[in-house]
Structure formats: C-alpha cells, structure tokens
Amino acid sequence: MEPGNSAHGAPAWPKAAAGLSDSITEFESSGELSCVNQETVEKLTEGLISHYLPDLKQLKTALQELTQNQVVLLDTLEQQIAKFRECHLVLDINALFTEAKCYHDKLVNIRREMVTLHEKTSRLKKRALKLQQQRRKDELEHEQRREKELERERQLIAKPAKLV
C-alpha cells in the first residue's frame, strides 16, 4: 500500500486535510497565534506538491492531447462541411443544367412549330394566290362569255330591214 493511500486504495490525504483544516479553523478562532517552524511548512508544501505534481503533469499532457485532437477534429469537420457545401453546389449546378436542357427542348419545339407554321402559311399563300388567279381567270372567262352572249344576242335581235 502506498503512503498516503488508505486500505481501500483511496488517498488518505482528504481525511487528513479535513482534520487539519478543522484544527486550523479552531486554532484561528481561539485567537492564539503560534509560530510554526518554516522548515515544517516547506516540507509539507514539498510533500503536497510532490504528491499532486505527477497527476497534474499527466492531466496537463492529457489536456494538451485532447486540445490537439479537438483541433484535428475541428479541421476535419470544417473540411466535411466544405465538401457538403460543394455537393450542394454540384446539385444546384445539376439542377440548373437540367432546367437549361428543359428550356432548350422547349425552344427546339417552338422553333419546329414556327418552321411548320411558316411552311403552312407559305402553302396557304400560294394556294390563295392560285385561287385568286383562278377566280380572276374564271371572272374573265365569264365576262368574255357574257360579252359573246350579248354580242350573239345583238346579232340575233331582229334588225329592221332596209328598204331599198
């Protein structure tokens, strides 16, 4: 068993320190001041420091290691966040490309419809022109037939005979 440890493995100093604290409090409250040997104070201080110093050094090392691990973890987390943002940007870019393709397809369809409409209007204009020409031709023929019929009727109309 180590000095300063109880039979159960727990340090004995808390009990001793509690008892010492109680006796110091009693000593101060009684109003008596006594000189304590400086060498005793130094030995007690050295003993206390030597008892806690290894644990404190281990804690300091553990805290430094923990801090370093936290820094590494934070860096890794920041990198993952950056990758996550890049993924979202890629998804946004993919959505934009998909939307652009959709609009491109719509434009191609509109252009196709415009070409079809242009062809139809061209055919309709040609047909209208032909119909107009045919109508004029029919009207001209009709007019000519009418004039011929009028002329024929004039020729058929009895003419007064000339007395000779």
Order of alpha helices (4+ residues) and beta strands (2+ residues): alpha-alpha
